[in-house]
Amino acid sequence: MAKDAKPAKISKKKTGKVTTLPMPASLPAPKKLVAPKSARRAERAVLTPLHEGIAGASDSAVLERLHRTVLARQASGDVVASHSARLLARGTAKVAQKLGEEAVELVIEATLGNHHAAVLESADLLYHLLVLWVDAGIAPEQVWGELARREGISGIAEKAARPKGIVRAARTTKLP
């Protein structure tokens, strides 16, 4: 190792041993990134651990309340203070992109078996789905009605009963 080089630690997962690599002295030592104390305190207050039995958590009406909140944010148009308003102002393509990103993140966490992270990503996905509904002018009642219509119908039978025009328009027999 050169005189002007500092060692850098690289951990090896397989053996559990730590190996050092030479680091040029001209590079500053890496600093551990720590959020300011006020930010850590705020995160603890907002991002509390998930608990069963949170008031209203088991009530599906939370989705309708969130839908009304997103509608109100859209109406306010306050893109500085509202994430929903900012996202809606960026247009349908951006809203759809965010929904897709959240869906992929959920799939990753579920595939890895990360239950807690999958719950968090599920909430993100539902929020972004509601933002897409607001953007598309879809009311939750319309979706609940369609789900009620399908209730008790075999998924295979329901899919076979879809209008053939949809299949032709999509130019595929594979429908999402």
ABEGO torsion letter per residue (X at the ends): XBAABBBBBBBBAAAGBBBBBBBBAABBBBBBBBBBAAAAAAAAAABBBBBBGBBGAABAAAAAAAAAAAAAAAAAGBAAABAAAAAAAAEAAAAAAAAAAAAAAAAAAAAAGBAAAAAAAAAAAAAAAAAAAAAAGBBAAAAAAAAAAABGBBAAAAAAABBAAAAAAAGBABBX
